[in-house]
Amino acid sequence: MAAKKTHRNTEARSGSSADAASDTEEPRLPKSIFREYAETIVICVMAVVFFQGFVVMRSKVPTTSMLDTLLVGDYILINRNLFGSADAPPKSWLGQRRIRRGDVIVFQSVEDPEVDLVKRVIGLPGETIQLVGNQIFIDGDPLTESYVIRENNRRRSDMPPQLIPEDSYFMMGDNRDSSRDSRYWGPVPRPLIKGRAFFIWWSYEEQKNDHLNTGLKRIASIAKKIPRLPLHTRWRRLFSRIR
């Protein structure tokens, strides 16, 4: 009988010890709302930085050199992944391909590294390009261009035959009479090309070279746009593809 009592007392003590231990455990507090928001914001910022750095970048069209394909005030997206890296062939399994004639490209200016330009690819590496009057010839064959407009049909821009170097591209604006392009500063090396412009996500009627405003002028320019958004937004151009 004594052994049984001892066993029961031991069970009672161990049970009470477990209860005491469970009573002393501090309950886990849920994450605060501030912490949840902070983590969400950090993740979103990292995703945006990665997305803009390696997949898509944004830009705005400041001049008339690409009329009527792109208008002053078109806000565009550029696919940075499409052509892959400059030092390796494109990988089809990543959705990449080679640069084609007719692609609308954003690239670093040959004349000013701080400036990005948007033009159309006209000549490819190894080709011979020539301009006679308003007609472009590629390796002696005339090039058909349905996208070109001319503000001054009397203007002529003859250019003798020119061999495009390997890994370089001859760029021209669609608005030929108002475009400073490869006719002036030569073909664009592949490492300067950033990607293909493919989408207009917003378009607003604004002054040419508005992006040059800085400081108080920049603030004033933005302040003027806000109340005019409904009337000066080109609604029909929103979410349209660039061809």
PyMOL commands that set and color helices and strands:
alter all, ss='L'
color gray80, all
select helices_A, chain A and resi 2-24+33-54+92-94+176-178+182-185+190-192+210-212+215-232+235-237
alter helices_A, ss='H'
color red, helices_A
select strands_A, chain A and resi 56-60+74-79+104-108+116-123+128-132+135-138+141-142+159-163+168-172+188-189+193-203+240-241
alter strands_A, ss='S'
color yellow, strands_A
deselect
rebuild
show_as cartoon
